[in-house]
């Protein structure tokens, strides 16, 4: 709890991320369904609530921790222990962060502050991992879907750079980040920046998955759609000049 945003920490992070948060929590929630897990968490939180270390929201599935308590908890840890809990918390938040389709936007919005704090802590500690790269990608994609492009862009860029550093240039996750960053540029009308990224992603997918794989076809369609939009833009510009100077 010391390594996420202090307000409205969802039980969802503890439930879906339990395997990343150590054996005590994992064992306590093992084989529990979602509803039973909420009761178990409420029991686990009760002593903390009695001592006013946290405040559990009535009739809700979240709780709040005071910022001072967070700082005291972190101050009592040595550097290696803090690093361990940054990594664990990021893994848990990543597991809880859903796909960014429209029906999941409310869950994404609840988890967004916690994802941002995790990313900030990882950056400060210079931690890189598959979980952090995935959290960067998911957070960036959600912000892109909400048209918050200025916030999304550096997340996509860092996810791409981190994946290239840790996984190498020829990996499916690299192709995914290339495609995501390209779509962000496309949505902003930055076609000249988007096109080479889509071309790189397509070449990579053709090499790894083959010409006719569904993922390859999706990126090929993105590239063709971008090129068609560029061509329409050029045609409209030529028509405007022709009409203006006729």
C-alpha positions as CSV (number, residue, x, y, z in Angstrom):
1,X,0.0,0.0,0.0
2,X,3.0,2.3,0.4
3,X,3.9,2.0,-3.3
4,X,0.6,3.0,-5.0
5,X,-1.4,6.2,-5.0
6,X,-2.7,6.7,-1.4
7,X,-6.4,7.2,-2.3
8,X,-9.0,4.6,-3.3
9,X,-6.7,1.6,-3.5
10,X,-8.9,-1.1,-5.2
11,X,-9.2,-4.6,-3.7
12,X,-8.8,-5.7,-7.3
13,X,-5.0,-5.0,-7.1
14,X,-4.7,-7.3,-4.1
15,X,-7.0,-10.0,-5.5
16,X,-5.7,-10.2,-9.1
17,X,-2.1,-9.4,-8.1
18,X,-1.9,-11.7,-5.1
19,X,0.7,-14.0,-6.6
20,X,3.1,-11.1,-7.1
21,X,2.7,-9.8,-3.5
22,X,4.3,-12.5,-1.5
23,X,3.2,-15.8,0.0
24,X,1.2,-14.4,2.9
25,X,-1.4,-12.7,0.8
26,X,-1.2,-15.3,-1.9
27,X,-2.0,-18.1,0.6
28,X,-4.7,-16.1,2.3
29,X,-6.6,-15.6,-1.0
30,X,-5.8,-18.9,-2.6
31,X,-8.8,-20.6,-4.3
32,X,-11.1,-17.8,-3.3
33,X,-13.6,-16.4,-5.8
34,X,-13.9,-12.7,-6.2
35,X,-16.7,-12.2,-3.7
36,X,-15.1,-14.4,-1.0
37,X,-11.8,-12.7,-1.6
38,X,-13.3,-9.3,-0.7
39,X,-14.4,-10.6,2.7
40,X,-10.9,-12.0,3.3
41,X,-9.3,-8.7,2.4
42,X,-11.7,-6.8,4.7
43,X,-10.6,-9.1,7.6
44,X,-7.0,-8.5,6.7
45,X,-7.4,-4.8,6.7
46,X,-9.4,-4.6,9.9
47,X,-6.4,-4.3,12.3
48,X,-4.9,-1.5,10.1
49,X,-8.2,0.3,10.1
50,X,-8.5,0.0,13.9
51,X,-5.1,1.7,14.4
52,X,-6.1,4.4,11.8
53,X,-3.3,3.4,9.5
54,X,-5.8,3.1,6.7
55,X,-9.4,4.1,6.1
56,X,-11.7,1.5,4.5
57,X,-14.4,3.0,2.3
58,X,-17.9,1.9,3.6
59,X,-19.8,-0.3,1.2
60,X,-16.9,-0.1,-1.3
61,X,-14.1,-2.3,-2.5
62,X,-11.2,0.1,-1.8
63,X,-9.3,1.8,1.0
64,X,-7.1,4.8,1.6
65,X,-3.8,5.1,3.3
66,X,-2.3,8.4,4.7
67,X,0.7,9.7,2.8
68,X,2.6,10.0,6.0
69,X,2.0,6.3,6.8
70,X,3.3,5.5,3.3
71,X,6.5,7.5,3.9
72,X,7.1,5.9,7.3
73,X,6.7,2.4,5.8
74,X,9.1,3.1,3.0
75,X,11.6,4.8,5.4
76,X,11.7,1.6,7.5
77,X,12.8,-0.5,4.5
78,X,16.4,-0.7,3.2
79,X,17.1,0.0,-0.4
80,X,16.8,-3.6,-1.6
81,X,13.5,-4.2,0.2
82,X,12.0,-1.0,-1.3
83,X,13.1,-2.1,-4.7
84,X,11.5,-5.5,-4.2
85,X,8.2,-3.9,-3.2
86,X,8.3,-1.5,-6.1
87,X,8.7,-4.5,-8.4
88,X,6.0,-6.5,-6.7
89,X,3.5,-3.7,-6.7
90,X,4.0,-2.9,-10.3
91,X,3.5,-6.6,-11.2
92,X,0.2,-6.6,-9.2
93,X,-1.1,-3.3,-10.7
94,X,-0.2,-4.7,-14.2
95,X,-2.1,-7.9,-13.6
96,X,-5.1,-5.9,-12.4
97,X,-5.0,-3.3,-15.3
98,X,-7.6,-4.6,-17.8
99,X,-7.7,-4.5,-21.6
100,X,-8.5,-1.0,-22.6
101,X,-11.7,-1.7,-24.5
102,X,-14.6,0.7,-23.8
103,X,-16.4,-1.6,-21.3
104,X,-13.3,-1.6,-19.0
105,X,-12.7,2.2,-19.0
106,X,-14.1,2.6,-15.4
107,X,-11.6,0.0,-14.1
108,X,-8.8,1.5,-16.1
109,X,-9.6,4.9,-14.6
110,X,-9.6,3.6,-11.1
111,X,-6.2,2.0,-11.6
112,X,-4.6,4.9,-13.6
113,X,-3.3,6.8,-10.5
114,X,-1.7,3.7,-9.1
115,X,-0.1,2.8,-12.4
116,X,1.3,6.3,-12.7
117,X,2.9,6.1,-9.2
118,X,4.4,2.7,-10.0
119,X,5.9,4.0,-13.2
120,X,7.3,7.0,-11.4
121,X,8.9,4.8,-8.7
122,X,10.3,2.4,-11.2
123,X,11.8,5.3,-13.2
124,X,13.4,6.8,-10.1
125,X,14.9,3.4,-9.1
126,X,16.0,2.6,-12.7
127,X,14.1,-0.6,-12.6
128,X,13.3,-2.4,-15.9
129,X,11.2,-5.5,-16.3
130,X,8.6,-7.1,-18.5
131,X,5.9,-6.1,-16.1
132,X,6.9,-2.4,-16.1
133,X,7.1,-2.4,-19.9
134,X,3.6,-3.9,-20.1
135,X,2.2,-1.4,-17.6
136,X,3.7,1.4,-19.6
137,X,2.1,0.0,-22.7
138,X,-1.3,-0.5,-21.1
139,X,-1.4,2.9,-19.4
140,X,-0.2,4.6,-22.6
141,X,-2.8,2.8,-24.7
142,X,-5.6,3.8,-22.3
143,X,-4.6,7.4,-22.3
144,X,-4.4,7.3,-26.1
145,X,-8.0,5.9,-26.2
146,X,-9.0,8.9,-24.0
147,X,-7.2,11.3,-26.4
148,X,-4.7,12.3,-23.7
149,X,-1.9,12.1,-26.3
150,X,0.7,14.3,-24.5
151,X,0.6,12.0,-21.5
152,X,0.4,8.8,-23.6
153,X,3.3,9.5,-25.9
154,X,6.3,9.3,-23.4
155,X,4.8,6.1,-22.0
156,X,4.6,4.5,-25.4
157,X,8.1,5.7,-26.2
158,X,9.6,4.3,-23.0
159,X,7.7,1.0,-23.4
160,X,9.2,0.6,-26.9
161,X,12.7,1.5,-25.8
162,X,12.6,-0.7,-22.7
163,X,11.3,-3.7,-24.8
164,X,14.1,-3.2,-27.3
165,X,16.7,-3.1,-24.6
166,X,15.4,-6.1,-22.7
167,X,14.0,-8.3,-25.4
168,X,16.0,-7.3,-28.5
169,X,14.9,-5.7,-31.7
170,X,13.1,-8.8,-33.0
171,X,10.3,-9.5,-30.6
172,X,6.5,-9.5,-30.7
173,X,6.2,-7.1,-27.9
174,X,8.5,-4.7,-29.8
175,X,6.1,-4.9,-32.8
176,X,3.2,-4.2,-30.5
177,X,4.8,-1.1,-29.1
178,X,5.7,0.1,-32.6
179,X,2.1,-0.3,-33.7
180,X,0.8,1.5,-30.6
181,X,3.1,4.5,-30.9
182,X,2.3,4.7,-34.6
183,X,-1.5,4.8,-33.9
184,X,-1.0,7.6,-31.4
185,X,0.9,9.6,-34.1
186,X,-1.8,8.7,-36.7
187,X,-4.6,10.0,-34.4
188,X,-2.7,13.3,-34.1
189,X,-2.3,13.6,-37.8
190,X,1.5,13.0,-37.6
191,X,1.4,10.6,-40.6
192,X,5.1,11.0,-41.5
193,X,6.1,9.8,-38.1
194,X,3.6,7.0,-37.9
195,X,4.3,5.4,-41.3
196,X,7.9,4.1,-40.7
197,X,6.9,2.7,-37.3
198,X,4.0,0.7,-39.0
199,X,6.4,-0.4,-41.7
200,X,8.9,-1.7,-39.1
201,X,6.2,-3.4,-37.1
202,X,4.8,-5.1,-40.2
203,X,8.2,-6.3,-41.4
204,X,8.8,-7.7,-37.9
205,X,5.5,-9.5,-37.7
206,X,5.9,-11.0,-41.2
207,X,9.3,-12.3,-40.2
208,X,8.1,-13.8,-36.8
209,X,4.5,-14.8,-37.5
210,X,4.3,-15.0,-41.3
211,X,2.4,-13.1,-44.0
212,X,-1.1,-14.3,-43.2
213,X,-1.2,-14.3,-39.4
214,X,-4.2,-12.3,-37.9
215,X,-1.8,-9.9,-36.1
216,X,0.2,-9.3,-39.2
217,X,-3.0,-8.5,-41.1
218,X,-4.1,-6.0,-38.4
219,X,-0.9,-4.0,-38.7
220,X,-1.0,-4.3,-42.5
221,X,-4.5,-2.9,-42.4
222,X,-3.3,0.0,-40.1
223,X,-0.6,0.8,-42.6
224,X,-2.9,0.7,-45.6
225,X,-5.4,2.9,-43.8
226,X,-2.7,5.4,-43.0
227,X,-1.5,5.5,-46.5
228,X,-5.0,5.9,-47.9
229,X,-5.6,8.8,-45.5
230,X,-2.3,10.4,-46.6
231,X,-3.3,10.0,-50.3
232,X,-6.7,11.6,-49.6
233,X,-5.0,14.5,-47.9
234,X,-2.7,15.0,-50.8
235,X,-5.6,14.9,-53.3
236,X,-7.6,17.4,-51.3
237,X,-4.7,19.7,-51.1
238,X,-4.1,19.5,-54.9
239,X,-7.8,20.2,-55.4
240,X,-7.7,23.2,-53.1
241,X,-4.8,24.7,-54.9
242,X,-6.4,24.0,-58.3
243,X,-9.7,25.7,-57.3
244,X,-8.0,28.6,-55.7
245,X,-5.7,29.5,-58.6
246,X,-8.0,28.6,-61.4
